[in-house]
């Protein structure tokens, strides 16, 4: 393991906080101001990649366009050994991904309040012309002061920019929270972030992402396919006694149709009412949930396309079953005739 640098720019490095595919994050100190910072630096292996440098600096530009209590703040952009770095607000807290992994599902009112604060931050991003495109529990940090911070704008895209730094037809994002239009490689706007928030809300309340079945077929492409085709899961049908209003709002946020999803202003207003009614608080509390059925039910369910209702879908399924049964019966009869003729 390489030794951390003593300094990055004019910031003294204290310790390594984490390491990922794009680079490292260190705790640092701005000794001129006596302020703790998080130093995010592009990995040495990407030093010669203009594409990775552009993606990395995009996060800095996205954060610089915003100044809000629910978005991690950026203090400086610089370069160290030909690698760009960002000096950002040091967050004293824990991300929701770690919380869920360690302690499981959240109290529904607390989950509503976490998502409300996240929506407030993302609404500010929308006003700045920025789409996050990678909203998920691990990118939502709860500080010890009870504030939710949206972090990691590394995949963020300014609405006026093009997709020139991503390969044609290749989507970016995490499959468990990926909006269908993003999975298809279509142009996305803030409604994709609303979808991801809905999937995150479902995960917080149930303890599992919405399109995971818990089996071996939970591979990347299978999860993406469920976002595109499967019936939207409902918290009130999976968890005993779950709040109906919060469940219905979550399902609407996860609609395959972007025009059906609530806009941020409506979402913030509705979540605020639910949070107050359920006694929501941050930092959130964990609670055990009683699942009525296993994730995604016993089998994958596909929503009927267009205006077709469930009755028509069931009728089509019965037609297929009858056709298969008839084919099997005919095959048996033909085989018997052939056997007798041979004898």
Beta strands, then each sheet from edge to edge (+ up, - down):
strand 1: 7-8
strand 2: 11-19
strand 3: 23-30
strand 4: 35-42
strand 5: 74-80
strand 6: 83-89
strand 7: 93-95
strand 8: 130-131
strand 9: 140-143
strand 10: 148-150
strand 11: 157-158
sheet 1: 1+ 2- 3+ 4- 6+ 5-
sheet 2: 7+ 9- 10+
sheet 3: 8+ 11-
end
